[in-house]
Amino acid sequence: MDMDLKNKTALVTGSTRGIGKAIAIELAKEGVHVLINGRNDEEVERTVNEIELEFPDSFPQNATADIVDKQQREALFKKHPQIDILVNNVGIYEMMKYEDVDDEVWEKYIRTNVLAANGLSKFYLPKMINNNFGRMIFIASEEAVMPSGQMPQYCITKSMLLSLSKSLSKLTIGKEVTINTILPGPSLSENVHHIIEGMYPNEDMTFSVKEKEFMTQNLPHSELQRFIKPAEIGRLTTFICSPYASAFKGSPIRMDGGMVPTIF
């Protein structure tokens, strides 16, 4: 299906690996001019070259910046003042006990997972509204609506993104601008793949067997019983960016593999 996105410009934060890279690739398949973002310029340039080689019509560009840093965000705005699509994907996480989360950690997570995305949104949203076209997507997590208790400092920031998305969507009434949040369940990032391999070092086991074993032991309430592939999240994101998804306004879009047991 042609998503009718050719020649649109998209900034995908944290797009040198994992979900962000998968989103950038799926957008590039549709002829979107993707701006690849990350803090490491070599990794960004490597990803740009990789996408350009496979999808030359996407004309990927280097958008290296630490978006948590205000000065670097400002430099990014000067280099790329106009975009049609913003995917706020950057985020940090780690397992932590509540008693170990001090004020410094709370502030770090809120700055990285919320305020950086808000800074980008605040700059680009008025331009989208003025152009009467724009797509803004926040990548959250099922932890936003079903906290596991294993990383409270992460969960709270993902819940904040839901509220921010809904609030910003109220500013787009009557405009062809949509702001939504996608809530993926457990996903197969490079880091997760490495962790699973480390947990099950038996070389005779295929990864799919290791994955199934892990899900059975640790995530039995997942109906999918496997990790969600980043490309799957990329394809959903691409559809939500398309003109065919105009009716999604301020929506929390769950892609959790059945992890969340409630109807809403």
N, C-alpha and C positions, 0 to 999 in steps of 0.2 A: 504493500500500500504506500503510495506516494503521500508523504506528510505535508506537502506544499510548504516546505520551509527553505527551499533553495535560495541562497544568497542572503539569508538572515545572518546576523552576527550574534554569537553566544559567548559569554564569559562563564566558564565552569571553574569554580575555585577548587583547589586541591585536585587537579586533573592529571597528575603524572603517574598515578597508580590507583588501584582499587576501583571503587564505585565512580569516583570522579572521572577517571580515565575511560571507563566503560561508557559513561554518559557522553563524553566528548567524542568517542568513536561512533556511537550510534547517531549522534547529531551530524557528524561528518559524513556518514553514509547518505544523509539526506541533502547534502550539498550546503550545509550550514558552515559559515566561516567561524571556526572555533578558536577562541583565545585560550591557550593553555597556561594554567597558573600553578605556581608552586614556589617554594622559597629557594630551591636549588636551581640555579640557572642551567647547569649542565643537564639535569634531569628534565627540565622544561624543554630545552632545545632538542634533546633526544626524542621526547614524545612528539614534538612538532614535526621533526623529520620523519618519524615513523608514520604518523597520520598523513603527512603530505605524500609520502611514497605510495600509500595504499589508496588514499582518497584525494588526488591532486585538486579536484574541483572545490575542496573545502577550504583551501588557502589558509591553513592554520597559522597562527601567529604566536609569538612569544609574549607572555604576560607575566613574567617573573615578578613576584612581590610577596612580601610577608604581609598579608592583608590585616593582621592584628595590629601592625604598626601604622599609625595614622599618617605619618609622612610618606611611607611607601604606598599607602592607599591613594594619597593625593597625586603621587607621581604616576600611578596607574591610571587615574582619571584623566590626566593630561595626555597620556599616550593613547588611551582608548576612551574618548569622551562619549561615544555613541554606541549603544548595543541594543539589540532587540530582545535578547534572552539573558537572564541572569540565573544561574544555578548556584545557590549557596550550599556548597557541599563540605567545605572545610570543617573539621571537627576533631577533637581529641577525646580519648577515653582510656580508662584503665580500671581494673577492679580495685576497690578501696572500701575499707570499713568506715562507717560514718564517724566513729570516734577519731579516725586518722585524718579526716578532712578538716584542715584548719582554714582560717580566713584567706590565707594566701592562695590555697588551692581553689577555694570557691571563686575568688576573683579571677584567677587564671582561666578557669573553665568558662566563666561568664564572658570574659573578654574575647576568648578564642571562639567559642561556639555560638555566641549571641551578638555581642557588640560589633565584631568584625563584619558579620553578615548585615547587621543593621546599618553600619556605615556605608556599605556598598548600596544597599537598598535605598537609603536616603538620598544618595547622589543620582542613581539611575531611574528611580520611579517617576519623578517629575518629568523627565525626558520622555519616558514611555507614554505617560498620560498625554503630554503635548503632541506626540506623534500618533496618538490613538492606536498604538499597537505595542504590546510588550508581554513577555512571559517571565514571571519570577517564581522560582521554585526553591523551597527550603528542604533539605534532606534531613529528616529527623530519625526516628527509630520507634520500634514498638515499645521501647522503654519509656517513651514520652507519656503513654497512656497506661502502661502496665509495668511500673518500676519493679525490678527484681530485688532491690535492696542491696545489690552487690556493688553498685557504683552510683550512689546518690548524687554526687557532684556532676555526673554526666546526665542523669535522668532529668534533673531540674532544668538544665539548659535546653534539652530537647522539648520539654513541655513549654518552655518560654517561647520557642520558635513557633509552636502552634498558635499561641496567643498573638505573637507579632504578625504572623501571616494573616490571621483573621482581621486584626486591626487595620493593617495596610490595605487589605482587600476592600474595606469600606470606603477607601479613597478612590476607587476605580469605577464607581457606579456610572453606568451608561457608556463606558469606554471598552474598547477591544483590548483590555489589559487584564490579565488574570494573575492572581497570586495564590499559590497552593503549597501544601506541605505533603511530601511523600514519606511514609513511615515504613521502611523496610524492616523485615525481621532479620534474624542471624544470617549474615552474608559471607560468602567465600572470598574474602580478601586474601592478598598474598600473606599477610600476617597470620590470619586464621589457618590457612593451608599449612604454614610452617608449624604452628602450634599443634595441629592434629597429627602431622607427621612425627613430631617429637613425642607425642603422647603414646603413639603406637609404632615403635621402631621396627616391628617385624616386617622384614622386606618381602615376605611371601604374601602379605596382605595388600590388596589393591587399595587405592585411596578411597574408592566408593565403599568398600567394606569397612575401612577405618571410620569413614564419615557416618555410616549407618550405626556402627557401634557407639560412636560418640553421641549421636542423637538419642539413641535408645537409653543410654546411661545418664545423660545430662539434660536433654530437652525432650522428654517423653510426651509433653503436651503439644509439641509441634505436629501439625497434621501433615505437613510436607515431608517430614523426616529426612530432610537433607538441607544443606545450606543453599540460600538463594544465590544464584550466579549474578555477578555484577552486570553482565550484559542484559539480564532480564530487567534489572532496575533501569538500565540505560534505555531500553526500548519503551518502558512505561513512561519514563521522563520525556522522551522524544515525542510521544503521543500527546502528553499534557502540554507540551510546548506548541503543538500544532494548532492551526485554525479550527480543527475539528473538535477541539476540547474547550471551546469558548464558554460552555456552561459550567465548567468547574471554576467556582469563585470562592476563595477562602476555604477550600475543602481540605480536610485531613484525609489523605488517600492511603489506606492501609494496604501493604503488600507484605504481610507478616507470616505467610505460610501457615495460617491458622493458629498462630501463637496466642493471640488475644481471644479469650473465650466469650467475650460479650458481643451483643448484637451491634452496638454502637461504639 
